[in-house]
Amino acid sequence: MIYRSLRGQWLAIGLEFCGVAFLTLINGVVSVNIGVFWLFLAALVLSFYNLLQRKLTKSYAPLQTAAYSIWGGTILLAVFLPTSVLICN
C-alpha cells in the first residue's frame, strides 16, 4: 500500500512538471514570464498548505481543520478588500 502511494505521488510530480514545462515552452520558445513565477509560487504554497493540513488533522477534528483553513484564507485575502471595494463603487 505504501509503495503504491509513493509511486502515485511520483507520477503526479512528473505530470505536474510536464505541465509547467509545456506552459513554459508555448509556441516553441522558452517564455519565462511573471505567470510562470506565480505558477511556481502557487505550487510551493500549496505544498506547504498540504503539509500543514496533514499535521493539523492529527491534532484536530476535520471540521476544526476546515474552519482554520477558511479563516486563514479570509485573513490573508482581507488585504485586497479595500481595493476591491473601491473598484466596485
Backbone bond lengths (Angstrom), bond angles and torsions (degrees), N, CA, C in turn:
res aa  C-N    CA-C-N  psi(-1)  N-CA   C-N-CA  omega(-1)  CA-C   N-CA-C  phi
1 M - - - 1.448 - - 1.526 110.98 -
2 I 1.312 116.89 -45.00 1.461 119.94 179.18 1.525 110.00 -65.00
3 Y 1.325 117.28 -39.33 1.460 120.66 -179.69 1.524 110.76 -62.10
4 R 1.325 117.31 -41.96 1.454 121.15 179.35 1.521 111.08 -63.00
5 S 1.296 116.25 -42.50 1.454 120.20 -179.05 1.521 110.92 -65.26
6 L 1.318 118.04 -41.63 1.465 120.17 178.26 1.523 110.90 -64.80
7 R 1.327 116.94 -40.03 1.461 120.11 179.66 1.527 109.83 -64.88
8 G 1.318 117.08 -40.62 1.456 120.79 177.62 1.521 112.37 -64.53
9 Q 1.319 116.11 -37.70 1.462 119.75 179.11 1.525 110.79 -66.64
10 W 1.322 116.85 -41.92 1.462 119.73 178.49 1.522 111.04 -66.65
11 L 1.324 117.08 -35.72 1.456 120.54 176.45 1.528 110.31 -64.22
12 A 1.330 117.16 -41.66 1.467 121.13 178.34 1.532 111.03 -64.48
13 I 1.313 117.40 -41.00 1.472 120.65 178.41 1.520 110.46 -63.02
14 G 1.328 116.70 -42.73 1.462 120.37 178.42 1.519 112.05 -63.83
15 L 1.324 116.74 -40.84 1.462 120.82 178.58 1.527 110.98 -65.71
16 E 1.320 117.21 -40.90 1.460 120.67 177.27 1.527 111.19 -63.84
17 F 1.321 116.70 -40.85 1.460 120.22 178.71 1.526 110.78 -63.16
18 C 1.342 116.63 -41.15 1.469 120.18 177.61 1.524 110.91 -63.19
19 G 1.327 117.19 -37.63 1.459 120.56 177.87 1.519 112.17 -65.06
20 V 1.313 117.22 -42.18 1.464 120.74 178.20 1.529 110.12 -67.36
21 A 1.338 116.75 -40.51 1.472 120.17 177.73 1.526 110.13 -62.77
22 F 1.314 117.75 -40.88 1.467 121.12 177.87 1.525 110.96 -61.76
23 L 1.335 117.02 -45.01 1.461 119.93 179.73 1.524 111.89 -65.45
24 T 1.322 116.33 -31.19 1.460 120.23 179.88 1.527 111.03 -75.45
25 L 1.322 117.28 -32.55 1.464 121.50 -175.33 1.528 113.35 -101.04
26 I 1.301 118.71 29.44 1.464 121.20 178.49 1.524 109.05 -63.90
27 N 1.311 116.19 138.16 1.470 124.84 -178.81 1.529 112.25 65.80
28 G 1.302 118.56 21.82 1.459 121.86 175.93 1.518 114.33 72.72
29 V 1.292 117.20 8.75 1.459 121.43 -178.54 1.521 108.09 -122.31
30 V 1.311 115.53 137.63 1.459 118.58 176.65 1.519 107.56 -71.86
31 S 1.311 115.41 115.59 1.464 119.84 -178.67 1.523 108.56 -122.83
32 V 1.284 115.35 97.40 1.459 120.49 177.18 1.522 106.65 -97.21
33 N 1.320 115.40 107.69 1.452 120.10 -178.84 1.522 109.27 -125.44
34 I 1.300 116.31 -172.26 1.463 120.97 -176.87 1.518 111.29 -65.36
35 G 1.329 118.35 -29.36 1.456 121.05 178.73 1.518 112.48 -64.19
36 V 1.326 117.09 -38.68 1.465 121.31 177.78 1.529 109.70 -67.28
37 F 1.326 116.56 -37.84 1.464 120.41 176.47 1.525 110.45 -60.86
38 W 1.339 117.05 -45.81 1.464 120.75 179.57 1.517 111.01 -64.98
39 L 1.324 116.65 -33.58 1.457 120.67 178.29 1.528 110.93 -64.31
40 F 1.326 116.77 -46.78 1.461 120.43 177.44 1.525 111.79 -65.02
41 L 1.317 117.17 -39.41 1.456 120.62 178.23 1.525 111.10 -63.91
42 A 1.331 116.84 -41.33 1.466 120.61 177.87 1.521 110.95 -63.32
43 A 1.329 117.42 -40.79 1.465 120.54 178.54 1.526 110.76 -64.82
44 L 1.315 117.32 -39.46 1.457 121.21 179.15 1.528 111.15 -66.36
45 V 1.319 117.21 -45.26 1.463 120.93 179.48 1.524 110.56 -64.52
46 L 1.335 116.84 -40.02 1.458 120.35 178.84 1.527 111.50 -64.00
47 S 1.321 117.46 -36.66 1.465 119.42 178.38 1.531 110.56 -66.09
48 F 1.327 117.71 -41.15 1.463 119.92 176.98 1.526 111.27 -66.24
49 Y 1.321 116.53 -37.49 1.458 120.89 177.77 1.531 110.60 -62.31
50 N 1.325 116.35 -43.53 1.466 119.70 178.87 1.522 111.83 -63.68
51 L 1.323 117.31 -40.21 1.467 120.16 176.91 1.527 110.88 -64.59
52 L 1.312 117.22 -40.91 1.455 120.92 178.80 1.521 110.99 -65.85
53 Q 1.334 117.32 -42.19 1.459 120.90 178.45 1.527 111.11 -61.54
54 R 1.310 116.65 -41.46 1.462 120.31 -179.97 1.523 110.64 -62.25
55 K 1.330 115.90 -39.27 1.463 119.74 179.12 1.526 111.17 -71.56
56 L 1.336 117.40 -39.76 1.463 120.60 -178.23 1.525 112.38 -68.93
57 T 1.332 117.88 -34.96 1.465 119.66 -177.90 1.519 112.30 -69.65
58 K 1.319 117.46 -15.44 1.470 120.12 174.98 1.526 111.07 -79.16
59 S 1.324 116.71 -24.32 1.464 120.67 -176.66 1.522 113.96 -103.94
60 Y 1.328 117.33 -27.87 1.453 121.23 -173.96 1.523 110.90 -124.56
61 A 1.323 115.63 163.40 1.463 121.70 176.45 1.536 109.24 -72.22
62 P 1.325 117.46 158.14 1.472 119.59 -179.25 1.533 113.72 -58.22
63 L 1.320 117.75 -38.22 1.462 120.32 179.22 1.526 111.19 -65.75
64 Q 1.328 116.70 -39.66 1.463 119.96 177.39 1.526 110.62 -65.04
65 T 1.314 117.02 -41.58 1.458 120.79 179.43 1.522 110.59 -63.14
66 A 1.328 117.22 -42.71 1.467 120.84 178.01 1.523 110.89 -63.57
67 A 1.327 116.71 -40.41 1.466 120.35 179.15 1.529 110.97 -64.04
68 Y 1.334 117.08 -42.37 1.465 120.06 177.19 1.524 111.08 -62.34
69 S 1.316 117.46 -39.28 1.468 120.74 178.59 1.517 111.44 -65.23
70 I 1.322 116.25 -43.16 1.465 120.36 -179.65 1.526 110.61 -64.50
71 W 1.324 116.55 -45.75 1.463 119.40 -179.94 1.527 111.79 -66.90
72 G 1.315 116.61 -37.44 1.465 119.48 177.10 1.520 111.33 -62.89
73 G 1.329 116.52 -43.83 1.463 119.95 176.97 1.512 112.49 -64.56
74 T 1.321 116.48 -38.07 1.463 120.64 178.45 1.519 111.17 -62.94
75 I 1.312 116.34 -44.09 1.468 120.34 179.99 1.521 110.82 -65.63
76 L 1.338 116.91 -42.53 1.469 119.41 -179.92 1.530 111.94 -67.38
77 L 1.327 118.15 -36.28 1.463 120.83 -179.91 1.525 112.48 -80.55
78 A 1.328 118.58 -13.79 1.462 121.40 179.39 1.527 111.74 -63.32
79 V 1.312 117.35 -19.55 1.463 121.12 177.51 1.529 110.03 -60.26
80 F 1.332 117.20 -34.49 1.461 121.26 -177.01 1.530 113.49 -87.25
81 L 1.304 118.34 -1.67 1.460 121.73 -176.12 1.526 113.54 -61.50
82 P 1.332 120.90 -48.35 1.465 118.89 -178.81 1.535 113.18 -59.37
83 T 1.304 117.79 -39.82 1.454 121.23 179.93 1.523 111.05 -66.98
84 S 1.313 117.14 -42.32 1.463 119.90 -178.55 1.523 111.44 -69.02
85 V 1.310 118.38 -32.57 1.465 120.88 177.38 1.518 109.74 -69.04
86 L 1.327 118.06 -38.71 1.461 120.81 179.24 1.531 111.27 -68.36
87 I 1.316 117.78 -35.77 1.461 121.07 179.74 1.522 110.69 -68.19
88 C 1.328 117.49 -38.40 1.471 120.82 -178.83 1.518 112.23 -70.68
89 N 1.320 118.67 -25.97 1.468 120.98 -177.95 1.464 109.28 -90.43
